[in-house]
Amino acid sequence: MELKAERKSVSVLIEENKRKSRFKQGMIEKCVPIFLFIMAAISILTTIGIVITLLVETITFFERVHIIEFLTSKEWFPFFEADPQYGIAPLISGTLLVAAIAMVVAVPIGLATAVYLSEYASDRVRKIVKPILEVLAGIPTIVYGFFALTFVTPLLQKIIPDLQFFNALSPGIVVGIMIIPMIASLSEDAMSSVPRSMREGALALGSTKLEVSLKVVLPAALSGIVASCVLGISRAIGETMIVTIAGGSKPNLTFDPTETIQTMTAYIVQVSLGDASYGSTIYYSIYAVGMALFIFTLVMNIIAQWISRRFREEY
């Protein structure tokens, strides 16, 4: 009888432990989705808050400056007290000029790096090169900015004597160096996802390794490669510290990389440092410029997603 009672008590304890375990598991299953929903909601609400802030302050700016002048005027001199000019064209041209130079530098080097890592590098080399690229991506942009100002610009002035101390070429090159890891990493991931059978089939037909890389792997991974390049453009357009330090603060409607320019982000930094009082037209102008920058970045991201879906290969 005592043995039966002990067995019964043990079975009761086991059942109680099982119930407690199921209860804890059930609570976790219920709480985790709620926690994840809250985290997702915070990110969405933050984005909505940023957009609303930009819209409200931008509308306030356009109540003082006509939107036609903002979009069509070719002069940007907001600090002129007598006759301030608010034409965003010089800031856009400076931003696009730096981004174009950056892509000329980053795309060939990034794609070449991606092809090497995906098709030629051994596992040992890949384990060495990939961390180096990640370190390059983790360098603060202000360090890149001073590197452009104190090293790249003097070096370029020896080659181009007419190059101004503040110019678009130096920050454009350094921004390109900064986004190489992004393009290389994303492109390498896209190329590595191409099935090995496609490579082996091309090699079996007599193709060389270079032909396989350029005529089989690259076209098959085109969606990921183009998307990485578009994201790289977005990153170059939104870069702040490099262009602020090495590009200058002279709004100039030009596409000459040797001249001093000012980008949209550099202007926002300039005003944010205290050059304008709160509530002034100059203060509200940074929101209008920020909205233009937001639209540029949003369009780039939409294009990247569309290209990724449009040219995606199904394996």
Solvent accessible surface area in square Angstrom, and as a share of the most:
residue,aa,sasa,rsa
1,M,188,0.84
2,E,141,0.63
3,L,104,0.52
4,K,141,0.60
5,A,59,0.46
6,E,104,0.47
7,R,157,0.57
8,K,142,0.60
9,S,57,0.37
10,V,80,0.46
11,S,53,0.34
12,V,70,0.40
13,L,105,0.52
14,I,83,0.42
15,E,81,0.36
16,E,62,0.28
17,N,91,0.47
18,K,101,0.43
19,R,131,0.48
20,K,124,0.53
21,S,66,0.42
22,R,144,0.52
23,F,138,0.57
24,K,132,0.56
25,Q,98,0.43
26,G,28,0.27
27,M,85,0.38
28,I,97,0.49
29,E,101,0.45
30,K,137,0.58
31,C,65,0.39
32,V,69,0.40
33,P,75,0.47
34,I,104,0.53
35,F,116,0.48
36,L,104,0.52
37,F,146,0.61
38,I,80,0.41
39,M,88,0.39
40,A,49,0.38
41,A,25,0.20
42,I,92,0.47
43,S,63,0.41
44,I,101,0.51
45,L,116,0.58
46,T,74,0.43
47,T,75,0.43
48,I,83,0.42
49,G,35,0.33
50,I,95,0.48
51,V,39,0.22
52,I,94,0.48
53,T,67,0.39
54,L,24,0.12
55,L,85,0.42
56,V,83,0.48
57,E,39,0.17
58,T,8,0.05
59,I,100,0.51
60,T,33,0.19
61,F,0,0.00
62,F,56,0.23
63,E,134,0.60
64,R,125,0.46
65,V,11,0.06
66,H,116,0.52
67,I,77,0.39
68,I,100,0.51
69,E,59,0.26
70,F,8,0.03
71,L,105,0.52
72,T,89,0.52
73,S,24,0.15
74,K,142,0.60
75,E,86,0.39
76,W,2,0.01
77,F,72,0.30
78,P,7,0.04
79,F,76,0.32
80,F,116,0.48
81,E,172,0.77
82,A,106,0.82
83,D,87,0.45
84,P,50,0.31
85,Q,40,0.18
86,Y,9,0.04
87,G,0,0.00
88,I,2,0.01
89,A,24,0.19
90,P,3,0.02
91,L,0,0.00
92,I,41,0.21
93,S,4,0.03
94,G,0,0.00
95,T,3,0.02
96,L,69,0.35
97,L,16,0.08
98,V,1,0.01
99,A,5,0.04
100,A,55,0.43
101,I,22,0.11
102,A,0,0.00
103,M,22,0.10
104,V,110,0.63
105,V,30,0.17
106,A,0,0.00
107,V,39,0.22
108,P,78,0.49
109,I,87,0.44
110,G,0,0.00
111,L,42,0.21
112,A,63,0.49
113,T,27,0.16
114,A,0,0.00
115,V,18,0.10
116,Y,95,0.36
117,L,0,0.00
118,S,20,0.13
119,E,19,0.08
120,Y,95,0.36
121,A,9,0.07
122,S,61,0.39
123,D,97,0.50
124,R,189,0.69
125,V,50,0.29
126,R,60,0.22
127,K,149,0.63
128,I,96,0.49
129,V,36,0.21
130,K,49,0.21
131,P,61,0.38
132,I,106,0.54
133,L,22,0.11
134,E,118,0.53
135,V,103,0.59
136,L,48,0.24
137,A,61,0.47
138,G,60,0.58
139,I,57,0.29
140,P,80,0.50
141,T,33,0.19
142,I,77,0.39
143,V,78,0.45
144,Y,10,0.04
145,G,0,0.00
146,F,102,0.42
147,F,79,0.33
148,A,0,0.00
149,L,25,0.13
150,T,91,0.53
151,F,112,0.46
152,V,12,0.07
153,T,0,0.00
154,P,49,0.31
155,L,86,0.43
156,L,22,0.11
157,Q,57,0.25
158,K,165,0.70
159,I,125,0.63
160,I,55,0.28
161,P,113,0.71
162,D,125,0.65
163,L,7,0.03
164,Q,83,0.37
165,F,97,0.41
166,F,80,0.33
167,N,0,0.00
168,A,0,0.00
169,L,29,0.15
170,S,0,0.00
171,P,0,0.00
172,G,0,0.00
173,I,39,0.20
174,V,0,0.00
175,V,0,0.00
176,G,0,0.00
177,I,51,0.26
178,M,15,0.07
179,I,2,0.01
180,I,13,0.06
181,P,5,0.03
182,M,62,0.28
183,I,0,0.00
184,A,0,0.00
185,S,41,0.27
186,L,69,0.34
187,S,0,0.00
188,E,11,0.05
189,D,78,0.40
190,A,18,0.14
191,M,1,0.00
192,S,63,0.41
193,S,70,0.45
194,V,3,0.02
195,P,39,0.25
196,R,172,0.63
197,S,76,0.49
198,M,71,0.32
199,R,33,0.12
200,E,91,0.41
201,G,35,0.33
202,A,12,0.09
203,L,88,0.44
204,A,89,0.69
205,L,160,0.79
206,G,63,0.61
207,S,35,0.22
208,T,79,0.46
209,K,103,0.44
210,L,102,0.51
211,E,67,0.30
212,V,3,0.02
213,S,1,0.00
214,L,86,0.43
215,K,145,0.61
216,V,34,0.20
217,V,0,0.00
218,L,38,0.19
219,P,67,0.42
220,A,8,0.06
221,A,5,0.04
222,L,76,0.38
223,S,12,0.08
224,G,22,0.21
225,I,11,0.06
226,V,43,0.24
227,A,14,0.11
228,S,1,0.01
229,C,21,0.13
230,V,13,0.08
231,L,64,0.32
232,G,0,0.00
233,I,52,0.27
234,S,11,0.07
235,R,85,0.31
236,A,4,0.03
237,I,5,0.02
238,G,30,0.29
239,E,5,0.02
240,T,41,0.24
241,M,60,0.27
242,I,0,0.00
243,V,3,0.02
244,T,38,0.22
245,I,23,0.12
246,A,0,0.00
247,G,0,0.00
248,G,8,0.08
249,S,69,0.44
250,K,120,0.51
251,P,24,0.15
252,N,34,0.18
253,L,75,0.37
254,T,20,0.12
255,F,136,0.57
256,D,55,0.28
257,P,42,0.27
258,T,30,0.18
259,E,53,0.24
260,T,17,0.10
261,I,1,0.00
262,Q,2,0.01
263,T,4,0.02
264,M,1,0.01
265,T,7,0.04
266,A,4,0.03
267,Y,1,0.00
268,I,43,0.22
269,V,28,0.16
270,Q,46,0.20
271,V,6,0.04
272,S,73,0.47
273,L,143,0.71
274,G,58,0.56
275,D,78,0.40
276,A,23,0.18
277,S,79,0.51
278,Y,178,0.68
279,G,23,0.22
280,S,32,0.21
281,T,34,0.19
282,I,29,0.14
283,Y,42,0.16
284,Y,26,0.10
285,S,0,0.00
286,I,24,0.12
287,Y,45,0.17
288,A,2,0.02
289,V,0,0.00
290,G,12,0.11
291,M,21,0.09
292,A,16,0.12
293,L,26,0.13
294,F,63,0.26
295,I,87,0.44
296,F,54,0.23
297,T,40,0.23
298,L,81,0.40
299,V,66,0.38
300,M,34,0.15
301,N,51,0.26
302,I,96,0.49
303,I,64,0.33
304,A,4,0.03
305,Q,108,0.48
306,W,130,0.46
307,I,20,0.10
308,S,26,0.17
309,R,148,0.54
310,R,144,0.53
311,F,85,0.35
312,R,136,0.50
313,E,83,0.37
314,E,150,0.67
315,Y,130,0.50
